[in-house]
Amino acid sequence: MTGKVFLVGSGPGNLELLTMKAREVINSADVILYDQLPGEKVLSILPDSAEKIDVGKYGGCHTMEQVDIETLLVREAKAGKKVVRLKGGDPFVFGRGGEEMETLREHGIVVEMVPGVTSGIAVPECVGIPVTHRSWASQVTFVTGHEDPEREVSLIDWEWLAKSQGTIVIYMGAKNLQVITELLIKSGKVPETKIAVIERGFRKDQRVTCGTLADIGETATRIGVKPPAIIVIGEVVNLYRDGSEGAWAQR
Ligand code: SAH
């Protein structure tokens, strides 16, 4: 009999933010495909009873291709196993969960999604930055910063984004920070617009760096900002207070 695949979100990295459903599914899995994004706290509770495959560094140290991950998911499910594909945050928010669901459907495999707490909301939240606020932001846009913003046909409308009101939350933008901020300014966003970069949210070495669109690129290069990081742009950044990040990060 064909097995089943669960696309499971593990939340932003703290065990207490892993849902009960995620935990239940993880505990009863035959095989778990994971990468490093869920973080060591979550990865430390994967049960001995399950076979665990690190698809982040499969067969050596290089990352396994997406197509190979999907092939593996199909193969394990066809072998009759209960398969968990564990992903940081939520599986459908920049997690390629949608693509995996489509492939599994094409193969007639039953797939169930287990939503997770997405980092783009939770990471700013834990340092006191609300992505929406009645006075400051009535809309929020989630954007990937991974796409090279200078490539000829960008799927992101930077001009529209620069004009948009409210908050911009960028995932996977740490490496492109300088290019992204320059592009937003070039597209008409005020250079003094506030920006916060939160690296490794919910981890012990979490770091928050605030600035403006004009100066954050230089600061980030100087202090060596690295992924994973969430970038928040907009008035809500003013609500950040140094030290407010304490409680969650210490756990
Ligand atoms: N599906 C995930 C996002 C995957 S894309 C989610 O819903 O959160 C990977 C990006 O997520 C990283 O580059 C970073 O921008 C962000 N991210 C995930 N966990 C994070 C964390 N604990 N701290 C900071 N950024 C994080």
Residues whose N, C-alpha, C, O or C-beta is under 5 A from the ligand:
A	BS01	SAH	P12 G13 L37 G88 G89 D90 P91 V93 F94 G95 V117 T118 S119 G120 V123 I170 Y171 M172 G173 I198 E199 R200 G201 F202 P227 P228 A229 I230
